[in-house]
């Protein structure tokens, strides 16, 4: 299963990837909107940490996956516990 995480804390990138590996998921993490989110691909799950990203970045991520059969999970907090509960629910 592939997971794309939009938002989060820079210091927790390694922890996000390790947690996704525990659930046997490949993770791509986008913390900043450098060149847009054009290379999201077709993940099985899109995780949006809404408190740490701009509205523009969320709209851009949602427009990239629009019309595809992709699960979307939103969380206001960007903690490991929040990601763990999302992965438990969707994996």
Jmol script that loads the backbone (N, CA, C; Angstrom):
load data "model"
ATOM      1  N   UNK A   1       0.851  -1.176   0.000  1.00  0.00           N
ATOM      2  CA  UNK A   1       0.000   0.000   0.000  1.00  0.00           C
ATOM      3  C   UNK A   1       0.892   1.232   0.000  1.00  0.00           C
ATOM      4  N   UNK A   2       0.515   2.218  -0.769  1.00  0.00           N
ATOM      5  CA  UNK A   2       1.292   3.455  -0.817  1.00  0.00           C
ATOM      6  C   UNK A   2       0.515   4.583  -0.139  1.00  0.00           C
ATOM      7  N   UNK A   3       1.259   5.413   0.581  1.00  0.00           N
ATOM      8  CA  UNK A   3       0.679   6.504   1.352  1.00  0.00           C
ATOM      9  C   UNK A   3       1.404   7.792   0.992  1.00  0.00           C
ATOM     10  N   UNK A   4       0.642   8.856   0.774  1.00  0.00           N
ATOM     11  CA  UNK A   4       1.212  10.186   0.590  1.00  0.00           C
ATOM     12  C   UNK A   4       0.776  11.034   1.771  1.00  0.00           C
ATOM     13  N   UNK A   5       1.749  11.632   2.437  1.00  0.00           N
ATOM     14  CA  UNK A   5       1.480  12.490   3.582  1.00  0.00           C
ATOM     15  C   UNK A   5       1.775  13.922   3.171  1.00  0.00           C
ATOM     16  N   UNK A   6       0.791  14.785   3.321  1.00  0.00           N
ATOM     17  CA  UNK A   6       0.945  16.206   3.011  1.00  0.00           C
ATOM     18  C   UNK A   6       0.873  16.967   4.324  1.00  0.00           C
ATOM     19  N   UNK A   7       1.972  17.644   4.658  1.00  0.00           N
ATOM     20  CA  UNK A   7       2.044  18.377   5.914  1.00  0.00           C
ATOM     21  C   UNK A   7       2.850  17.593   6.933  1.00  0.00           C
ATOM     22  N   UNK A   8       2.897  18.107   8.123  1.00  0.00           N
ATOM     23  CA  UNK A   8       3.645  17.456   9.183  1.00  0.00           C
ATOM     24  C   UNK A   8       4.817  18.301   9.637  1.00  0.00           C
ATOM     25  N   UNK A   9       5.603  17.740  10.526  1.00  0.00           N
ATOM     26  CA  UNK A   9       6.771  18.430  11.080  1.00  0.00           C
ATOM     27  C   UNK A   9       8.039  17.894  10.436  1.00  0.00           C
ATOM     28  N   UNK A  10       8.954  18.795  10.126  1.00  0.00           N
ATOM     29  CA  UNK A  10      10.212  18.399   9.480  1.00  0.00           C
ATOM     30  C   UNK A  10      11.022  17.436  10.335  1.00  0.00           C
ATOM     31  N   UNK A  11      10.999  17.631  11.618  1.00  0.00           N
ATOM     32  CA  UNK A  11      11.810  16.790  12.494  1.00  0.00           C
ATOM     33  C   UNK A  11      11.234  15.382  12.657  1.00  0.00           C
ATOM     34  N   UNK A  12      10.048  15.138  12.150  1.00  0.00           N
ATOM     35  CA  UNK A  12       9.408  13.836  12.331  1.00  0.00           C
ATOM     36  C   UNK A  12       9.327  13.017  11.040  1.00  0.00           C
ATOM     37  N   UNK A  13      10.004  13.430   9.996  1.00  0.00           N
ATOM     38  CA  UNK A  13       9.939  12.712   8.725  1.00  0.00           C
ATOM     39  C   UNK A  13      10.353  11.251   8.907  1.00  0.00           C
ATOM     40  N   UNK A  14      11.462  11.014   9.599  1.00  0.00           N
ATOM     41  CA  UNK A  14      11.960   9.650   9.807  1.00  0.00           C
ATOM     42  C   UNK A  14      10.944   8.818  10.567  1.00  0.00           C
ATOM     43  N   UNK A  15      10.285   9.415  11.566  1.00  0.00           N
ATOM     44  CA  UNK A  15       9.296   8.689  12.360  1.00  0.00           C
ATOM     45  C   UNK A  15       8.060   8.353  11.531  1.00  0.00           C
ATOM     46  N   UNK A  16       7.638   9.281  10.659  1.00  0.00           N
ATOM     47  CA  UNK A  16       6.515   9.000   9.772  1.00  0.00           C
ATOM     48  C   UNK A  16       6.830   7.814   8.868  1.00  0.00           C
ATOM     49  N   UNK A  17       8.028   7.817   8.265  1.00  0.00           N
ATOM     50  CA  UNK A  17       8.420   6.728   7.366  1.00  0.00           C
ATOM     51  C   UNK A  17       8.540   5.403   8.113  1.00  0.00           C
ATOM     52  N   UNK A  18       9.114   5.423   9.307  1.00  0.00           N
ATOM     53  CA  UNK A  18       9.254   4.195  10.089  1.00  0.00           C
ATOM     54  C   UNK A  18       7.904   3.619  10.467  1.00  0.00           C
ATOM     55  N   UNK A  19       6.965   4.470  10.853  1.00  0.00           N
ATOM     56  CA  UNK A  19       5.633   3.997  11.208  1.00  0.00           C
ATOM     57  C   UNK A  19       4.922   3.407   9.993  1.00  0.00           C
ATOM     58  N   UNK A  20       5.078   4.047   8.851  1.00  0.00           N
ATOM     59  CA  UNK A  20       4.464   3.499   7.625  1.00  0.00           C
ATOM     60  C   UNK A  20       5.095   2.160   7.269  1.00  0.00           C
ATOM     61  N   UNK A  21       6.394   2.013   7.483  1.00  0.00           N
ATOM     62  CA  UNK A  21       7.054   0.732   7.218  1.00  0.00           C
ATOM     63  C   UNK A  21       6.539  -0.365   8.137  1.00  0.00           C
ATOM     64  N   UNK A  22       6.198  -0.025   9.383  1.00  0.00           N
ATOM     65  CA  UNK A  22       5.628  -1.003  10.309  1.00  0.00           C
ATOM     66  C   UNK A  22       4.301  -1.542   9.792  1.00  0.00           C
ATOM     67  N   UNK A  23       3.550  -0.707   9.093  1.00  0.00           N
ATOM     68  CA  UNK A  23       2.271  -1.119   8.518  1.00  0.00           C
ATOM     69  C   UNK A  23       2.424  -1.600   7.074  1.00  0.00           C
ATOM     70  N   UNK A  24       3.673  -1.816   6.650  1.00  0.00           N
ATOM     71  CA  UNK A  24       4.009  -2.292   5.311  1.00  0.00           C
ATOM     72  C   UNK A  24       3.480  -1.365   4.216  1.00  0.00           C
ATOM     73  N   UNK A  25       3.701  -0.072   4.410  1.00  0.00           N
ATOM     74  CA  UNK A  25       3.286   0.952   3.458  1.00  0.00           C
ATOM     75  C   UNK A  25       4.509   1.717   2.973  1.00  0.00           C
ATOM     76  N   UNK A  26       4.481   2.097   1.706  1.00  0.00           N
ATOM     77  CA  UNK A  26       5.500   2.999   1.161  1.00  0.00           C
ATOM     78  C   UNK A  26       4.993   4.415   1.345  1.00  0.00           C
ATOM     79  N   UNK A  27       5.836   5.309   1.814  1.00  0.00           N
ATOM     80  CA  UNK A  27       5.383   6.666   2.113  1.00  0.00           C
ATOM     81  C   UNK A  27       6.154   7.712   1.331  1.00  0.00           C
ATOM     82  N   UNK A  28       5.412   8.680   0.783  1.00  0.00           N
ATOM     83  CA  UNK A  28       5.982   9.907   0.242  1.00  0.00           C
ATOM     84  C   UNK A  28       5.493  11.025   1.152  1.00  0.00           C
ATOM     85  N   UNK A  29       6.396  11.926   1.497  1.00  0.00           N
ATOM     86  CA  UNK A  29       6.031  12.990   2.429  1.00  0.00           C
ATOM     87  C   UNK A  29       6.334  14.334   1.787  1.00  0.00           C
ATOM     88  N   UNK A  30       5.324  15.199   1.768  1.00  0.00           N
ATOM     89  CA  UNK A  30       5.456  16.556   1.234  1.00  0.00           C
ATOM     90  C   UNK A  30       5.188  17.540   2.363  1.00  0.00           C
ATOM     91  N   UNK A  31       6.229  18.227   2.802  1.00  0.00           N
ATOM     92  CA  UNK A  31       6.065  19.211   3.877  1.00  0.00           C
ATOM     93  C   UNK A  31       5.865  20.612   3.330  1.00  0.00           C
ATOM     94  N   UNK A  32       6.470  20.891   2.196  1.00  0.00           N
ATOM     95  CA  UNK A  32       6.389  22.219   1.602  1.00  0.00           C
ATOM     96  C   UNK A  32       5.980  22.092   0.144  1.00  0.00           C
ATOM     97  N   UNK A  33       5.440  23.159  -0.373  1.00  0.00           N
ATOM     98  CA  UNK A  33       4.993  23.173  -1.759  1.00  0.00           C
ATOM     99  C   UNK A  33       6.103  23.770  -2.615  1.00  0.00           C
ATOM    100  N   UNK A  34       7.100  22.956  -2.938  1.00  0.00           N
ATOM    101  CA  UNK A  34       8.250  23.445  -3.695  1.00  0.00           C
ATOM    102  C   UNK A  34       7.879  23.683  -5.160  1.00  0.00           C
ATOM    103  N   UNK A  35       7.537  22.649  -5.872  1.00  0.00           N
ATOM    104  CA  UNK A  35       7.150  22.779  -7.275  1.00  0.00           C
ATOM    105  C   UNK A  35       5.741  22.249  -7.479  1.00  0.00           C
ATOM    106  N   UNK A  36       4.896  22.481  -6.536  1.00  0.00           N
ATOM    107  CA  UNK A  36       3.560  21.918  -6.618  1.00  0.00           C
ATOM    108  C   UNK A  36       3.610  20.459  -6.199  1.00  0.00           C
ATOM    109  N   UNK A  37       2.508  19.803  -6.335  1.00  0.00           N
ATOM    110  CA  UNK A  37       2.443  18.396  -5.948  1.00  0.00           C
ATOM    111  C   UNK A  37       2.158  17.551  -7.185  1.00  0.00           C
ATOM    112  N   UNK A  38       2.891  17.807  -8.248  1.00  0.00           N
ATOM    113  CA  UNK A  38       2.630  17.142  -9.521  1.00  0.00           C
ATOM    114  C   UNK A  38       3.020  15.678  -9.525  1.00  0.00           C
ATOM    115  N   UNK A  39       3.953  15.266  -8.685  1.00  0.00           N
ATOM    116  CA  UNK A  39       4.403  13.882  -8.715  1.00  0.00           C
ATOM    117  C   UNK A  39       3.848  13.044  -7.567  1.00  0.00           C
ATOM    118  N   UNK A  40       2.610  13.316  -7.190  1.00  0.00           N
ATOM    119  CA  UNK A  40       1.960  12.515  -6.148  1.00  0.00           C
ATOM    120  C   UNK A  40       1.761  11.085  -6.644  1.00  0.00           C
ATOM    121  N   UNK A  41       1.376  10.942  -7.889  1.00  0.00           N
ATOM    122  CA  UNK A  41       1.116   9.611  -8.418  1.00  0.00           C
ATOM    123  C   UNK A  41      -0.288   9.151  -8.061  1.00  0.00           C
ATOM    124  N   UNK A  42      -0.449   7.863  -7.867  1.00  0.00           N
ATOM    125  CA  UNK A  42      -1.752   7.305  -7.496  1.00  0.00           C
ATOM    126  C   UNK A  42      -1.606   6.487  -6.219  1.00  0.00           C
ATOM    127  N   UNK A  43      -1.559   7.154  -5.087  1.00  0.00           N
ATOM    128  CA  UNK A  43      -1.432   6.420  -3.818  1.00  0.00           C
ATOM    129  C   UNK A  43      -2.749   5.763  -3.431  1.00  0.00           C
ATOM    130  N   UNK A  44      -2.667   4.829  -2.505  1.00  0.00           N
ATOM    131  CA  UNK A  44      -3.879   4.209  -1.968  1.00  0.00           C
ATOM    132  C   UNK A  44      -4.524   5.083  -0.902  1.00  0.00           C
ATOM    133  N   UNK A  45      -3.714   5.895  -0.225  1.00  0.00           N
ATOM    134  CA  UNK A  45      -4.202   6.737   0.866  1.00  0.00           C
ATOM    135  C   UNK A  45      -3.486   8.077   0.839  1.00  0.00           C
ATOM    136  N   UNK A  46      -4.251   9.155   0.950  1.00  0.00           N
ATOM    137  CA  UNK A  46      -3.706  10.509   1.056  1.00  0.00           C
ATOM    138  C   UNK A  46      -3.997  11.024   2.459  1.00  0.00           C
ATOM    139  N   UNK A  47      -2.948  11.343   3.207  1.00  0.00           N
ATOM    140  CA  UNK A  47      -3.090  11.848   4.575  1.00  0.00           C
ATOM    141  C   UNK A  47      -2.793  13.341   4.552  1.00  0.00           C
ATOM    142  N   UNK A  48      -3.734  14.141   5.028  1.00  0.00           N
ATOM    143  CA  UNK A  48      -3.566  15.596   5.086  1.00  0.00           C
ATOM    144  C   UNK A  48      -3.480  16.030   6.546  1.00  0.00           C
ATOM    145  N   UNK A  49      -2.318  16.541   6.941  1.00  0.00           N
ATOM    146  CA  UNK A  49      -2.164  17.139   8.268  1.00  0.00           C
ATOM    147  C   UNK A  49      -2.478  18.622   8.105  1.00  0.00           C
ATOM    148  N   UNK A  50      -3.703  19.006   8.405  1.00  0.00           N
ATOM    149  CA  UNK A  50      -4.213  20.323   8.037  1.00  0.00           C
ATOM    150  C   UNK A  50      -3.659  21.477   8.864  1.00  0.00           C
ATOM    151  N   UNK A  51      -3.123  21.209  10.039  1.00  0.00           N
ATOM    152  CA  UNK A  51      -2.666  22.322  10.872  1.00  0.00           C
ATOM    153  C   UNK A  51      -1.305  22.863  10.446  1.00  0.00           C
ATOM    154  N   UNK A  52      -0.545  22.095   9.679  1.00  0.00           N
ATOM    155  CA  UNK A  52       0.819  22.503   9.360  1.00  0.00           C
ATOM    156  C   UNK A  52       1.017  22.886   7.899  1.00  0.00           C
ATOM    157  N   UNK A  53      -0.045  22.959   7.118  1.00  0.00           N
ATOM    158  CA  UNK A  53       0.086  23.339   5.711  1.00  0.00           C
ATOM    159  C   UNK A  53      -0.904  24.448   5.378  1.00  0.00           C
ATOM    160  N   UNK A  54      -0.656  25.103   4.261  1.00  0.00           N
ATOM    161  CA  UNK A  54      -1.537  26.183   3.839  1.00  0.00           C
ATOM    162  C   UNK A  54      -2.773  25.622   3.133  1.00  0.00           C
ATOM    163  N   UNK A  55      -3.788  26.454   3.044  1.00  0.00           N
ATOM    164  CA  UNK A  55      -4.997  26.062   2.322  1.00  0.00           C
ATOM    165  C   UNK A  55      -4.686  25.785   0.855  1.00  0.00           C
ATOM    166  N   UNK A  56      -3.786  26.556   0.300  1.00  0.00           N
ATOM    167  CA  UNK A  56      -3.413  26.380  -1.105  1.00  0.00           C
ATOM    168  C   UNK A  56      -2.799  25.004  -1.348  1.00  0.00           C
ATOM    169  N   UNK A  57      -1.963  24.549  -0.428  1.00  0.00           N
ATOM    170  CA  UNK A  57      -1.332  23.242  -0.587  1.00  0.00           C
ATOM    171  C   UNK A  57      -2.352  22.117  -0.471  1.00  0.00           C
ATOM    172  N   UNK A  58      -3.316  22.270   0.410  1.00  0.00           N
ATOM    173  CA  UNK A  58      -4.368  21.260   0.550  1.00  0.00           C
ATOM    174  C   UNK A  58      -5.220  21.214  -0.707  1.00  0.00           C
ATOM    175  N   UNK A  59      -5.585  22.386  -1.228  1.00  0.00           N
ATOM    176  CA  UNK A  59      -6.373  22.424  -2.467  1.00  0.00           C
ATOM    177  C   UNK A  59      -5.605  21.802  -3.631  1.00  0.00           C
ATOM    178  N   UNK A  60      -4.311  22.051  -3.698  1.00  0.00           N
ATOM    179  CA  UNK A  60      -3.471  21.497  -4.753  1.00  0.00           C
ATOM    180  C   UNK A  60      -3.408  19.971  -4.648  1.00  0.00           C
ATOM    181  N   UNK A  61      -3.236  19.454  -3.454  1.00  0.00           N
ATOM    182  CA  UNK A  61      -3.186  18.001  -3.256  1.00  0.00           C
ATOM    183  C   UNK A  61      -4.513  17.354  -3.611  1.00  0.00           C
ATOM    184  N   UNK A  62      -5.612  17.990  -3.204  1.00  0.00           N
ATOM    185  CA  UNK A  62      -6.927  17.430  -3.505  1.00  0.00           C
ATOM    186  C   UNK A  62      -7.236  17.482  -5.001  1.00  0.00           C
ATOM    187  N   UNK A  63      -6.763  18.515  -5.673  1.00  0.00           N
ATOM    188  CA  UNK A  63      -7.013  18.594  -7.110  1.00  0.00           C
ATOM    189  C   UNK A  63      -6.196  17.553  -7.874  1.00  0.00           C
ATOM    190  N   UNK A  64      -5.033  17.174  -7.347  1.00  0.00           N
ATOM    191  CA  UNK A  64      -4.208  16.152  -8.006  1.00  0.00           C
ATOM    192  C   UNK A  64      -4.846  14.772  -7.943  1.00  0.00           C
ATOM    193  N   UNK A  65      -5.596  14.486  -6.875  1.00  0.00           N
ATOM    194  CA  UNK A  65      -6.187  13.157  -6.721  1.00  0.00           C
ATOM    195  C   UNK A  65      -7.672  13.136  -7.080  1.00  0.00           C
ATOM    196  N   UNK A  66      -8.193  14.257  -7.539  1.00  0.00           N
ATOM    197  CA  UNK A  66      -9.611  14.346  -7.872  1.00  0.00           C
ATOM    198  C   UNK A  66      -9.956  13.396  -9.022  1.00  0.00           C
ATOM    199  N   UNK A  67     -11.050  12.695  -8.880  1.00  0.00           N
ATOM    200  CA  UNK A  67     -11.512  11.791  -9.914  1.00  0.00           C
ATOM    201  C   UNK A  67     -10.889  10.410  -9.857  1.00  0.00           C
ATOM    202  N   UNK A  68     -10.001  10.180  -8.917  1.00  0.00           N
ATOM    203  CA  UNK A  68      -9.379   8.872  -8.755  1.00  0.00           C
ATOM    204  C   UNK A  68      -9.950   8.200  -7.509  1.00  0.00           C
ATOM    205  N   UNK A  69      -9.806   6.913  -7.443  1.00  0.00           N
ATOM    206  CA  UNK A  69     -10.320   6.153  -6.298  1.00  0.00           C
ATOM    207  C   UNK A  69      -9.247   6.107  -5.210  1.00  0.00           C
ATOM    208  N   UNK A  70      -9.063   7.233  -4.517  1.00  0.00           N
ATOM    209  CA  UNK A  70      -8.040   7.353  -3.483  1.00  0.00           C
ATOM    210  C   UNK A  70      -8.712   7.751  -2.173  1.00  0.00           C
ATOM    211  N   UNK A  71      -8.389   7.010  -1.109  1.00  0.00           N
ATOM    212  CA  UNK A  71      -8.913   7.346   0.216  1.00  0.00           C
ATOM    213  C   UNK A  71      -8.194   8.595   0.720  1.00  0.00           C
ATOM    214  N   UNK A  72      -8.950   9.486   1.354  1.00  0.00           N
ATOM    215  CA  UNK A  72      -8.385  10.717   1.897  1.00  0.00           C
ATOM    216  C   UNK A  72      -8.682  10.768   3.394  1.00  0.00           C
ATOM    217  N   UNK A  73      -7.632  10.972   4.177  1.00  0.00           N
ATOM    218  CA  UNK A  73      -7.779  11.095   5.626  1.00  0.00           C
ATOM    219  C   UNK A  73      -7.215  12.441   6.052  1.00  0.00           C
ATOM    220  N   UNK A  74      -7.991  13.179   6.835  1.00  0.00           N
ATOM    221  CA  UNK A  74      -7.558  14.485   7.328  1.00  0.00           C
ATOM    222  C   UNK A  74      -7.383  14.421   8.836  1.00  0.00           C
ATOM    223  N   UNK A  75      -6.352  15.103   9.305  1.00  0.00           N
ATOM    224  CA  UNK A  75      -6.107  15.174  10.737  1.00  0.00           C
ATOM    225  C   UNK A  75      -5.617  16.578  11.066  1.00  0.00           C
ATOM    226  N   UNK A  76      -6.135  17.142  12.124  1.00  0.00           N
ATOM    227  CA  UNK A  76      -5.706  18.482  12.513  1.00  0.00           C
ATOM    228  C   UNK A  76      -4.327  18.443  13.163  1.00  0.00           C
ATOM    229  N   UNK A  77      -4.032  17.353  13.863  1.00  0.00           N
ATOM    230  CA  UNK A  77      -2.721  17.242  14.489  1.00  0.00           C
ATOM    231  C   UNK A  77      -1.800  16.420  13.591  1.00  0.00           C
ATOM    232  N   UNK A  78      -0.511  16.670  13.704  1.00  0.00           N
ATOM    233  CA  UNK A  78       0.459  15.948  12.881  1.00  0.00           C
ATOM    234  C   UNK A  78       1.358  15.078  13.759  1.00  0.00           C
ATOM    235  N   UNK A  79       0.756  14.427  14.729  1.00  0.00           N
ATOM    236  CA  UNK A  79       1.521  13.594  15.654  1.00  0.00           C
ATOM    237  C   UNK A  79       1.621  12.163  15.139  1.00  0.00           C
ATOM    238  N   UNK A  80       2.502  11.410  15.749  1.00  0.00           N
ATOM    239  CA  UNK A  80       2.649   9.995  15.409  1.00  0.00           C
ATOM    240  C   UNK A  80       1.381   9.236  15.799  1.00  0.00           C
ATOM    241  N   UNK A  81       0.779   9.597  16.915  1.00  0.00           N
ATOM    242  CA  UNK A  81      -0.450   8.936  17.346  1.00  0.00           C
ATOM    243  C   UNK A  81      -1.580   9.155  16.333  1.00  0.00           C
ATOM    244  N   UNK A  82      -1.661  10.346  15.771  1.00  0.00           N
ATOM    245  CA  UNK A  82      -2.686  10.620  14.764  1.00  0.00           C
ATOM    246  C   UNK A  82      -2.440   9.793  13.508  1.00  0.00           C
ATOM    247  N   UNK A  83      -1.197   9.714  13.071  1.00  0.00           N
ATOM    248  CA  UNK A  83      -0.877   8.911  11.889  1.00  0.00           C
ATOM    249  C   UNK A  83      -1.126   7.437  12.159  1.00  0.00           C
ATOM    250  N   UNK A  84      -0.807   6.995  13.357  1.00  0.00           N
ATOM    251  CA  UNK A  84      -1.027   5.580  13.710  1.00  0.00           C
ATOM    252  C   UNK A  84      -2.509   5.236  13.670  1.00  0.00           C
ATOM    253  N   UNK A  85      -3.356   6.106  14.197  1.00  0.00           N
ATOM    254  CA  UNK A  85      -4.798   5.828  14.175  1.00  0.00           C
ATOM    255  C   UNK A  85      -5.347   5.848  12.749  1.00  0.00           C
ATOM    256  N   UNK A  86      -4.813   6.722  11.896  1.00  0.00           N
ATOM    257  CA  UNK A  86      -5.236   6.750  10.496  1.00  0.00           C
ATOM    258  C   UNK A  86      -4.835   5.464   9.796  1.00  0.00           C
ATOM    259  N   UNK A  87      -3.604   5.016  10.024  1.00  0.00           N
ATOM    260  CA  UNK A  87      -3.137   3.782   9.382  1.00  0.00           C
ATOM    261  C   UNK A  87      -3.896   2.567   9.890  1.00  0.00           C
ATOM    262  N   UNK A  88      -4.206   2.530  11.181  1.00  0.00           N
ATOM    263  CA  UNK A  88      -4.990   1.409  11.723  1.00  0.00           C
ATOM    264  C   UNK A  88      -6.373   1.357  11.090  1.00  0.00           C
ATOM    265  N   UNK A  89      -6.934   2.503  10.821  1.00  0.00           N
ATOM    266  CA  UNK A  89      -8.281   2.562  10.268  1.00  0.00           C
ATOM    267  C   UNK A  89      -8.304   2.170   8.793  1.00  0.00           C
ATOM    268  N   UNK A  90      -7.284   2.550   8.031  1.00  0.00           N
ATOM    269  CA  UNK A  90      -7.319   2.383   6.578  1.00  0.00           C
ATOM    270  C   UNK A  90      -6.490   1.229   6.047  1.00  0.00           C
ATOM    271  N   UNK A  91      -5.604   0.657   6.865  1.00  0.00           N
ATOM    272  CA  UNK A  91      -4.755  -0.437   6.360  1.00  0.00           C
ATOM    273  C   UNK A  91      -5.287  -1.766   6.846  1.00  0.00           C
TER     274      UNK A  91
END
end "model"
wireframe off; spacefill off
backbone 0.3
color backbone group
